[in-house]
Amino acid sequence: RDIRGLKLKAIRDLREIARSRDFRFCIAHRFKPIWIASLATRLPIVGVHHAFGDYQRLSRKVFAGLMSKRLSLLAVSDAVRDDIRRCLPKWPA
């Protein structure tokens, strides 16, 4: 229940935090925080993935394509890395 919805308050809060200091990049674990960071800031994002299938949905593939200049993906295991590569074959290795 906590991860449903648009999360406007989380976006607003993160935007304020990012403005308060001189951050160079943002590290976010799992897809929803990555998405929130992309809306709240203009910082480069390192997305850490722990699970299989995060990029099976078309909407997430489109998101990754649109964010490819700002988004780096980091998998916690070789198996998760291989799953991301399977889902996003054009993603830089």
Backbone hydrogen bonds in HBPLUS format (Angstrom, degrees):
<---DONOR---> <-ACCEPTOR-->    atom                        ^
c    i                          cat <-CA-CA->   ^        H-A-AA   ^      H-
h    n   atom  resd res      DA  || num        DHA   H-A  angle D-A-AA Bond
n    s   type  num  typ     dist DA aas  dist angle  dist       angle   num
A0004-ARG N   A0001-ARG O   3.36 MM   3  5.51 166.9  2.38 107.3 111.1     1
A0011-ILE N   A0007-LYS O   2.99 MM   4  6.29 156.8  2.05 152.2 159.0     2
A0012-ARG N   A0008-LEU O   2.89 MM   4  6.07 163.5  1.91 150.2 154.8     3
A0013-ASP N   A0009-LYS O   2.81 MM   4  5.97 164.4  1.83 152.5 157.1     4
A0014-LEU N   A0010-ALA O   2.93 MM   4  6.01 164.7  1.95 146.6 151.0     5
A0015-ARG N   A0011-ILE O   2.95 MM   4  6.07 155.5  2.01 146.2 153.4     6
A0016-GLU N   A0012-ARG O   3.07 MM   4  6.35 155.7  2.13 148.0 153.7     7
A0017-ILE N   A0013-ASP O   3.01 MM   4  6.32 159.6  2.06 150.4 156.1     8
A0018-ALA N   A0014-LEU O   2.87 MM   4  6.05 165.7  1.89 154.9 158.6     9
A0019-ARG N   A0015-ARG O   3.02 MM   4  6.20 148.4  2.12 143.4 151.7    10
A0020-SER N   A0016-GLU O   3.08 MM   4  6.19 135.2  2.29 141.1 152.5    11
A0020-SER N   A0017-ILE O   3.14 MM   3  5.17 131.8  2.38  96.4 109.5    12
A0026-CYS N   A0044-PRO O   2.86 MM  18  6.26 153.1  1.93 157.1 166.1    13
A0046-VAL N   A0026-CYS O   2.75 MM  20  6.16 162.1  1.78 162.5 168.3    14
A0028-ALA N   A0046-VAL O   2.95 MM  18  6.26 165.6  1.97 158.6 161.5    15
A0048-VAL N   A0028-ALA O   2.85 MM  20  6.10 167.8  1.86 154.4 158.6    16
A0030-ARG N   A0048-VAL O   2.92 MM  18  6.04 171.9  1.92 169.7 169.3    17
A0034-ILE N   A0031-PHE O   2.98 MM   3  5.05 117.4  2.38  99.2 115.8    18
A0035-TRP N   A0031-PHE O   2.87 MM   4  6.17 158.1  1.92 159.9 166.5    19
A0036-ILE N   A0032-LYS O   2.90 MM   4  6.18 160.9  1.93 154.6 160.0    20
A0037-ALA N   A0033-PRO O   2.88 MM   4  6.01 162.3  1.91 144.8 149.7    21
A0038-SER N   A0034-ILE O   2.96 MM   4  6.20 147.8  2.07 145.0 154.0    22
A0039-LEU N   A0035-TRP O   3.16 MM   4  6.47 143.2  2.30 144.8 153.8    23
A0039-LEU N   A0036-ILE O   3.16 MM   3  5.27 127.0  2.46  98.2 111.4    24
A0040-ALA N   A0036-ILE O   2.90 MM   4  6.03 150.9  1.98 152.5 161.6    25
A0041-THR N   A0037-ALA O   3.05 MM   4  5.79 150.8  2.14 144.4 148.3    26
A0045-ILE N   A0070-ARG O   2.67 MM  25  5.91 167.8  1.69 161.5 164.9    27
A0072-SER N   A0045-ILE O   2.83 MM  27  6.21 158.4  1.87 163.8 170.8    28
A0047-GLY N   A0072-SER O   2.72 MM  25  6.02 167.4  1.73 176.1 173.0    29
A0074-LEU N   A0047-GLY O   2.76 MM  27  5.90 161.5  1.79 166.2 162.0    30
A0049-HIS N   A0074-LEU O   2.77 MM  25  6.15 160.4  1.81 161.9 167.7    31
A0076-VAL N   A0049-HIS O   3.08 MM  27  6.23 147.1  2.19 177.6 172.2    32
A0056-GLN N   A0053-GLY O   3.32 MM   3  5.15 161.9  2.36 112.3 108.3    33
A0060-ARG N   A0057-ARG O   3.18 MM   3  5.40 125.0  2.49 100.4 113.4    34
A0061-LYS N   A0057-ARG O   3.07 MM   4  6.42 148.6  2.17 148.0 157.5    35
A0061-LYS N   A0058-LEU O   3.10 MM   3  5.02 118.4  2.50  94.1 109.7    36
A0062-VAL N   A0058-LEU O   2.89 MM   4  6.18 159.9  1.94 157.6 162.6    37
A0063-PHE N   A0059-SER O   2.96 MM   4  6.13 157.9  2.01 139.3 145.8    38
A0064-ALA N   A0060-ARG O   2.94 MM   4  6.10 164.0  1.97 144.3 148.1    39
A0065-GLY N   A0061-LYS O   2.98 MM   4  6.23 154.9  2.05 144.8 151.9    40
A0066-LEU N   A0062-VAL O   2.90 MM   4  6.19 158.8  1.94 155.6 161.1    41
A0067-MET N   A0063-PHE O   2.89 MM   4  6.04 146.0  2.01 150.7 160.9    42
A0070-ARG N   A0067-MET O   2.91 MM   3  5.46 134.5  2.12 117.7 129.9    43
A0071-LEU N   A0067-MET O   2.82 MM   4  5.59 138.7  1.99 161.8 171.0    44
A0081-ARG N   A0077-SER O   2.98 MM   4  6.20 159.4  2.03 148.2 154.7    45
A0082-ASP N   A0078-ASP O   2.87 MM   4  6.10 158.3  1.91 149.6 154.9    46
A0083-ASP N   A0079-ALA O   3.05 MM   4  6.29 148.9  2.15 140.8 149.2    47
A0084-ILE N   A0080-VAL O   2.95 MM   4  6.26 156.6  2.01 152.0 157.7    48
A0085-ARG N   A0081-ARG O   2.92 MM   4  6.21 161.7  1.96 153.0 158.3    49
A0086-ARG N   A0082-ASP O   2.90 MM   4  6.10 146.1  2.02 141.0 150.4    50
A0087-CYS N   A0083-ASP O   2.99 MM   4  6.23 155.4  2.05 147.3 153.4    51
A0088-LEU N   A0084-ILE O   2.79 MM   4  5.88 149.8  1.88 152.1 161.0    52
A0091-TRP N   A0088-LEU O   3.01 MM   3  5.39 161.2  2.05 115.9 122.0    53
